[in-house]
């Protein structure tokens, strides 16, 4: 399949890629007529076939194509399916479609067998729109998720994808660039990068994919070639890890992107890893017991498994019927008599196991989070979770937030001994006053693009230690809020929480605690632009995210 770059016309591509008898699928009658005239002017014998008055006779056009008296028949809709045209050796895709089924039906018009036909060429001219991605997904057998498609395109570009003998998929360099550009960059990609760097600075170690998931991001949507590709681009794969990753990239990509409706496949891989059999070989009896043990740890996992974990025969039957058979379809696993094994291995086995373990834990975590289930991972690698998963019910923390840590909106009241109330805490300013606490809480979302008109207040970091915050339009200096802000009302503290955007991975994004702030001046009235002095400067890793170089 070739994509027409800007240098080539229909005739050029047909001459370079096509055969002798072609059918072109057009958008409309006018389009078909235009293409027929356009091609005729370039020396090709063509007609347009459609339901209009300017159409050539359908039967005679097909016969002329069969006899070699025509080069191209341009059609509108009528040849999508149910027509046997064995003579066709070239299919021209000139009409966009969002349906893989329709696209395959058009392709199928050229798949009829013919004695004189030795190959089929499919030339697709629709390449500057996102629907072109549907064709790539279909041909490369990639499911939903743009991370999986990005990985597949990287493999295609590096000739890592093979097709059946006699088949090839050829994208010109311009087309590959267009395809990659059409894949939407994750909206929170910049924020993910900042979070990653800040986590690394704080803990002295990079976050795992599971910790990124806990923080509300999707590690599968980094804008890079998968999660491990992102880690590599951040410079955090050791030389041994990098060697293991590059040597087994196909397998690790498969673990990251394989479809999951149940947890079976990942539980089987987790059992192999815990047994030290990844890569390696494990008896199915042993694997069944390890999967059963995982299910006994968590009733939700037990429910997802669909059989009693104490029934080892049922576990063995389940494993051989579903996950092991599915895992064995690619080239990395093999199901033998009473055993299951990997078909890869080498000097980087330990490092491969560590990388696979990280991916398996993340896939299990995301699977169960998506289904509203808590997954207790078997081991904790790093000192602390970076943030609670959105929607979870965390244990109430000790009073007092930590500066530059992240907190979900629902957790913030607990930090000050207060109770969350949707009406109060969904606003940008909350006042807490009781016997023990007199605090004003500012909740600031920097990116206002998704907010309602009237909520677009001008808030920004003027420097790493100075934040400019704009009050609501009704706030005046002499109001109760104004007196707290300026310090005229004694005994109050002001606490600033900020976040870049409203959502992460489709869920509410947490806020970062910028600390107690000190009044440093103001100007204007209704609204007032207030300058706050920060107790601790904005960390280096977060400065690009919040507009500071």
HELIX and SHEET records of a PDB file:
HELIX    1   1 UNK A   10  UNK A   17  1                                   8    
HELIX    2   2 UNK A   29  UNK A   40  1                                  12    
HELIX    3   3 UNK A   58  UNK A   67  1                                  10    
HELIX    4   4 UNK A  100  UNK A  108  1                                   9    
HELIX    5   5 UNK A  132  UNK A  140  1                                   9    
HELIX    6   6 UNK A  146  UNK A  157  1                                  12    
HELIX    7   7 UNK A  173  UNK A  182  1                                  10    
HELIX    8   8 UNK A  189  UNK A  203  1                                  15    
HELIX    9   9 UNK A  209  UNK A  214  1                                   6    
HELIX   10  10 UNK A  226  UNK A  233  1                                   8    
HELIX   11  11 UNK A  239  UNK A  247  1                                   9    
HELIX   12  12 UNK A  249  UNK A  257  1                                   9    
HELIX   13  13 UNK A  264  UNK A  274  1                                  11    
HELIX   14  14 UNK A  284  UNK A  297  1                                  14    
HELIX   15  15 UNK A  299  UNK A  305  1                                   7    
HELIX   16  16 UNK A  312  UNK A  321  1                                  10    
HELIX   17  17 UNK A  323  UNK A  327  1                                   5    
HELIX   18  18 UNK A  349  UNK A  370  1                                  22    
HELIX   19  19 UNK A  409  UNK A  415  1                                   7    
HELIX   20  20 UNK A  422  UNK A  425  1                                   4    
HELIX   21  21 UNK A  480  UNK A  486  1                                   7    
HELIX   22  22 UNK A  540  UNK A  543  1                                   4    
SHEET    1   A 6 UNK A   2  UNK A   3  0                                        
SHEET    2   A 6 UNK A 121  UNK A 124  1                                        
SHEET    3   A 6 UNK A  90  UNK A  93  1                                        
SHEET    4   A 6 UNK A  22  UNK A  25  1                                        
SHEET    5   A 6 UNK A  72  UNK A  75  1                                        
SHEET    6   A 6 UNK A  46  UNK A  49  1                                        
SHEET    1   B 3 UNK A 281  UNK A 283  0                                        
SHEET    2   B 3 UNK A 339  UNK A 342 -1                                        
SHEET    3   B 3 UNK A 333  UNK A 336 -1                                        
SHEET    1   C 5 UNK A 406  UNK A 407  0                                        
SHEET    2   C 5 UNK A 511  UNK A 523 -1                                        
SHEET    3   C 5 UNK A 493  UNK A 499 -1                                        
SHEET    4   C 5 UNK A 438  UNK A 445  1                                        
SHEET    5   C 5 UNK A 429  UNK A 433 -1                                        
SHEET    1   D 5 UNK A 406  UNK A 407  0                                        
SHEET    2   D 5 UNK A 511  UNK A 523 -1                                        
SHEET    3   D 5 UNK A 529  UNK A 534 -1                                        
SHEET    4   D 5 UNK A 466  UNK A 470 -1                                        
SHEET    5   D 5 UNK A 460  UNK A 463 -1                                        
SHEET    1   E 2 UNK A 503  UNK A 504  0                                        
SHEET    2   E 2 UNK A 507  UNK A 508 -1                                        
END                                                                             
